[in-house]
Amino acid sequence: MTTYRMLIPGPVDVDDAVLKVLGSPQIPHYGPEWAAIYADVVTDLKHLFGTTANVFPIVGSGTTGLEVAIGSMLATGKRMAIVRNGWFGEHMANIAKARGIGVHMIEGEWGRAISVEAVRAELKQHGPFDALGFVYAETSTGALNPVKELAALAKEFGIPSIVDAITGFAGTPLEVDAWDIDVCVSASQKALAAPAGLGFVAVSQKGWDYMDSHPVGPIGWLFDLRTLRSYQQGSPEHPQPATMPPTLVLAVQLRLKQVLAMGKQGYVDHHYRAAARFRKGITSMGIGYLVPDAEATPQVTSVLIPAGKDINEIKKAMKERYGFYTAGGIGPLATKIMRVGHMGKGASDTYIDDALEAFGDILR
């Protein structure tokens, strides 16, 4: 099978030592040895989330984590305001609607951070609401929303915040407790640069206070944060309610150690340096990118496709001639941008410089 290099916005190319762990012998997903591994992973995840409360690794994707979070926080019939300045805001809304939750969309420009004042005006005019949801790093555009200020705004209106930090986690600053975020969701395959297959849900103490005082009724068992809490706190040798993939958890454990060896801020800085290197390179070719630097996430750059060029032809050439997977836009940006991820090996100088050379050759 041909090996390609991943420059899509996730999943990403993973460190070889981490990949090797996936082929290690199976171990039980219970017992004292497993409990120690699980506890170690949770401790390191707490550090990256910036919380002293609960973090739950969940088998599945970031979307699994969002469904767990939204369903556990809000009962059918409740109302949720959701910021939509990209495709993943719409994605969050679809999850809420599928749970029977009424959704009010707060619209923003695709490719720009949402205005806090615009959100405040919508909450005042169309409320009351039972929660505010928003995406931190909007993967469909590369825009970075002001999560700290939006979480504070939710508190101003007396409602909990539910944050999609699936791409924003690890590669950008994140402090769940200090920023007063109630529930924050991420996954293994984005900026953490581990293999895909685990979602992460962080719940602050204020998030628990809200859930414990706002029962949601029957929503199933495995997808209820209360079930996850009861096992994590009350079952020392079986801290999760269902089978976990042991080698995947071991791979995540190693990756967390690699990340924390760089330091939390050092790892964030690594992504900003990578994005700056790539953006400087495309700018030198006379090519622009969608999101202004002050509002851009470092994990993804949305390159503006020059007039007269076809995104599908560019993607095809990047793959077939140069061995890179890249991604086009989504929705209204489908033909207008090429999304390049700066995560995992994609944040290395080698990947970035080779991609710039390839892109320049194709455009010439």
C-alpha positions, -999 to +999 in steps of 0.1 A: +000+000+000+013+035-009+022+056+021+011+092+020+018+121+043-012+136+061-017+174+059-054+172+065-069+188+097-070+154+114-064+126+118-027+133+116+006+114+111+016+100+145+051+096+160+065+062+151+071+052+187+034+059+195+022+039+165+044+010+176+025+008+209-007-001+189+010-035+181+019-044+216+003-074+233-032-070+247-038-065+285-070-066+305-091-035+307-096-040+344-075-048+375-047-029+394-023-026+364-050-012+342-063+012+369-028+027+372-026+032+334-060+047+333-053+070+362-020+082+347-037+090+314-065+109+332-040+129+353-021+140+322-053+149+303-064+170+333-032+190+331-037+197+294-074+206+299-065+228+329-089+212+353-088+195+387-122+179+382-131+149+360-118+140+326-133+109+309-116+091+280-145+077+259-143+051+231-153+068+199-147+102+183-149+138+194-185+137+181-192+109+206-179+132+233-202+160+221-232+137+222-223+125+257-218+161+269-250+176+253-272+147+263-260+147+299-264+184+303-297+191+287-331+173+287-353+170+257-373+202+253-346+225+266-331+254+246-295+258+235-279+288+218-251+276+195-225+298+177-223+289+140-193+306+122-183+273+105-194+238+097-187+224+131-210+249+148-237+234+126-225+199+136-230+207+173-265+220+165-274+187+147-263+167+177-285+189+200-315+187+176-312+149+175-316+149+213-348+169+210-332+201+222-344+234+207-315+252+190-311+289+183-282+296+159-260+326+165-246+334+131-211+346+124-189+350+093-171+319+082-134+325+085-137+351+113-139+347+151-173+353+165-180+387+182-187+384+219-210+414+217-229+398+189-234+367+210-245+388+240-271+406+219-285+373+206-287+359+242-306+390+253-330+392+224-338+355+220-334+340+254-338+326+279-316+296+270-305+266+290-269+264+276-244+281+253-224+260+229-195+270+207-165+257+189-130+268+200-109+261+169-134+259+140-117+233+118-137+241+087-122+276+085-092+278+108-108+305+129-102+306+167-132+317+187-127+337+220-135+307+243-126+324+276-148+354+269-177+333+257-176+311+288-177+342+309-207+354+289-225+322+296-219+328+333-232+363+329-265+348+317-265+321+343-262+292+318-236+265+314-211+264+285-204+234+263-172+238+243-161+218+213-123+219+217-117+189+195-091+207+174-084+234+200-072+211+227-034+209+233-024+230+204-038+263+218-041+276+253-069+260+273-078+264+310-112+248+318-112+258+355-097+292+352-119+301+322-151+288+339-159+263+312-185+238+323-180+209+298-152+207+273-148+180+246-118+169+226-104+138+209-071+119+204-064+124+167-061+162+164-034+184+180-026+157+206-014+137+176-023+103+189-042+076+169-079+082+164-105+064+185-108+082+218-129+112+228-122+132+259-148+150+280-137+173+308-164+184+334-157+212+358-172+213+393-197+239+382-206+216+353-214+189+378-233+213+400-255+222+371-261+185+360-268+174+395-295+201+399-309+196+364-319+160+358-323+151+322-344+119+325-335+086+307-309+091+280-294+056+281-267+044+303-232+044+287-236+079+272-245+095+306-217+114+323-232+104+356-225+067+348-189+076+338-185+094+371-198+066+392-173+042+377-143+066+378-149+074+414-164+042+427-148+013+409-110+015+415-100-015+394-126-010+367-128+028+363-148+028+331-182+012+325-173-007+293-144-022+275-116+002+265-091-005+237-060-011+259-033-006+232-049+026+220-050+039+256-013+029+260-005+048+228-023+079+241-004+075+274+029+076+256+019+106+235+008+125+265+043+119+281+059+132+249+037+163+248+043+171+285+080+166+281+078+197+258+057+215+285+022+226+280+031+261+268+060+247+248+037+224+229+013+253+221+042+274+209+053+245+186+020+247+168+022+285+165+057+283+150+046+257+125+016+278+113+038+309+110+064+290+090+037+277+066+019+310+063+051+329+056+059+304+028+026+308+010+025+345+014+059+347-003+043+330-033+017+358-034-010+335-021-033+345+008-051+326+035-086+330+049-084+339+085-065+370+098-036+360+120-051+376+152-082+353+148-065+322+134-059+288+151-024+275+146-036+239+139-051+247+105-044+271+077-071+277+050-052+286+019-072+308-006-073+291-040-060+315-067-084+326-094-085+301-123-073+272-102-093+241-092-091+228-057-098+193-068-069+194-093-046+208-066-056+181-041-051+154-067-017+167-077-006+171-040-015+135-035-004+118-067+027+138-075+039+147-041+023+122-017+004+146+005-032+144+016-048+178+019-084+189+024-107+212+006-133+235+022-167+226+035-201+241+027-198+276+011-160+273+012-159+240-006-141+253-038-125+284-023-099+270+002-074+242+008-072+233+044-037+223+056-032+209+091-002+217+112-005+189+137+015+157+145+043+153+119+025+179+098+039+205+122+075+195+114+097+217+093+102+189+069+065+184+062+059+222+059+089+229+036+081+199+014+044+209+012+053+245+003+076+233-025+049+210-038+023+237-037+045+262-054+054+237-082+017+229-088+007+265-091+035+272-115 
